[in-house]
Amino acid sequence: MDQTQEPQLPDSLDFEFSLKPNPDEELGQYVLSFWGKAIHWDDAGEELVVGEISGHRLDIALAVHDDFDPTQLFDSVVPEIADFAETVLRNKSCILPESVDAEVPQADCECLVFISELKVGEAHRGRGLGSALLRRMGRMIDLTNCLIALKAFPLADELGKPAEPEEIARVKRFYERHSFIHAGGEFMIKDARLCDAMRKKMALRKGR
């Protein structure tokens, strides 16, 4: 999902991902929830979860086709997505902008992938785990004409306590390295067409 150079991942790591339609019968056709985790196996063969990612993929194009109000869709999943729509999608439309190099044109956004959580255990940071989880998310989910969004505001380990400014800055730098841009408030976004996986698909289509 990115072009950054990352450290070699340890051989003792495994990754698991799961996808599940929203349990609400009406939303299930438009909303897909995803979970992923990085698992470290110690010398005794014990499993330790060292990184996690979770979120939702909202099929905006299908909802519009079915005359299902996208605003209702944003409001029905989790509060953070409703806040994102209110803060960033002020006109309730989702547009993928033309890239600076004009490699990708402006287009309607067909889906929203909202990352609710991406975390790596402090002792395992700096090894490329966060980037690996992002890449695997991109392989598991259809990102065609998607906008990827998140709230870059981590919570402190102590429940209800805000994170320190240094931690917030560290998280934002991480997403900036992966081509996310600030979009208002604490929200950051990325055009999925700029991800490695989508670039390869687009190159293959042009080559046909």
N, C-alpha and C positions, 0 to 999 in steps of 0.2 A: 503494500500500500504506500510505500515511500521509496525515496531514492537515497536515503542516508546510509552511510557505512556503519555497520554495527559489529561489535565483538563477536567472536565465534561462540555459539551457544554450547554449554556443556552437554556431553553425551548422556548424562544422567537425567535429562529432562524429557518429559512427555507432554503432549498437549491434547486436551479433550474439548470438544465443542458440542453443543446441543442447540437445536432450533425447535420452537414450538409456537403454533398459532395462538393468538389470544383466546383464552377460554370463553370469552363472551361471544355468543353465536353471531351477533351482528358484526362485531369487530374482527372476528377471526379471519375473515377473507381479506382484510386489509392490513392487519398488524401481525408481524412475526417477531417473537421475542427470541433473543439469543444469549447464550452463556458460554464462556470459554475459560479454561484454567490451564496454568502451567504447573506441572507436577515434578517435584524433585524427589528422586529415590536415594535415600542415604545408604550407607554401607551395610546396614542391617536389613535393607529391603523395605523400610518404612516409607510411606507416602507422605509428602509434605507439599501442600499447595503454596506456591511462592508467588503466583501472579494470577489475576482474574480480570475478565472483561465481561460486560453485560450491557444490554441495550435493546432497542426495538427498531425494526424496519417498517415504515409506514408506506403503503402503496398509494400514493396520492393520485396517480393517473387512473387507477382502477376505481377509486372512490369517486372521482369526478365523473367518470364514465357511467357509474351507477347512480349519479345524482345524490351521492352521500356528501354532505357538506364537509369540506376539509377542516373547517374550524371546529366542528363537532368531533372530528377525528383527532385533532390535536388535543382537545380538551378531555378526551375519554381515556387516555392511556396512563400517563403519569404527569404530575404537576409541572415537572421541569420542561416537558415538551410544550405544554400550554404557555409557560413563561417564555420559552424560546420563540414561539410563534408571535406572541404579543410584543416581544422586544425586537426581534429581527425581521419577521415577516409581517410588517405593519399593514401592508395592503392585502395580506392573506394569500399572496401569490408567491411561488417559489421559482426563482430564475437562476439558472447556471450562467454566469457571465462569460464573455469571450476572454480567453487567456491573454496575457500580456503579449505573448509571441504570436497570437492569432492562430495557434495550432488547433485549438478547439473553439468553435463558434458559440455564440449565445444560444441557449436552448431552454425550453421549459423543464423545470425539475419534475421528474416523474415519481421520485420517492425520496423520503427522508430517512436517513439512518442516524438515530440518536444514541450516542454512547452514554449510558447512565453512569457507568463506573469502569475505570481502568486503574488497577493498582498493582504494585509490585512490592513485596516485602523489602523493608529497608536494607536488610543484609544481602539482598540479591539484586540490588540496583546497579546500573552501570554495566550490565552484561547483555543488554539488548533484548531483555524479556518483554518490556513494554512494546517495543517495535515489532517483535515477533508475534505478539498477541494481535496487534493491529493488522499485520499482514495476513494472519490466519483468518481473522474476521473477514477480510476482503476476499479470501478464497471461498469462504463458506456461504457468503451472501451475494446475491445478485446486486451489483452496484451500478447497473446501467442507468445513466442519467440521474444519479442520486446526489443529493447534498448530504454530506456527513457533518454532524454537529455535536457539540458537547458543551458542558459548563465546566470551565477550567477553574474550579474553586474547590480544592480538596478539603475534606473534613479532618480535624485533628483526631488522634487516636482516642482521646477522651471524649465520650459521647456528649454532643451539644456544644463543644468548645470549638471556636473557629481556628483554622490553621494559622500558623505563623506566616508573616509576610514573605519570609525567605522560602518557605515551602510552596506558597502560591506562585512566586516568581519562578521557582524551579520547574513546576508543572507547566507553566505557560511556555517556558523556554523549550521544554520537551516537545510540545505540540507545534511550536513555531518551526522547529527543526524538521518536522514532518509536514510542512507546508500548510498548516492551519493558519487562518488569519482571524483577527479579532473582528467581531460582528456586532458588538453592542453589549453593554454590561459585562458579565464574565463569560459570555458565550463566544465560542470560536467555531469556525466552519472550514470545510474543505470540499472542493469540487472533486467528486470521486473519479472524474475523467483524468485527473492528474496523478492517480495512483498507478503504480507499476503494472498491476494486473490489468487495469483497464487500458493503459497505454498499449500493452501488448495485444489485447483484443482489437483495439482500433487499428493498429498497424497491420494485423492479419486481415481485417476487413478491407483496408485500402489496397492490400496486395492481391486481392482476389480479382 
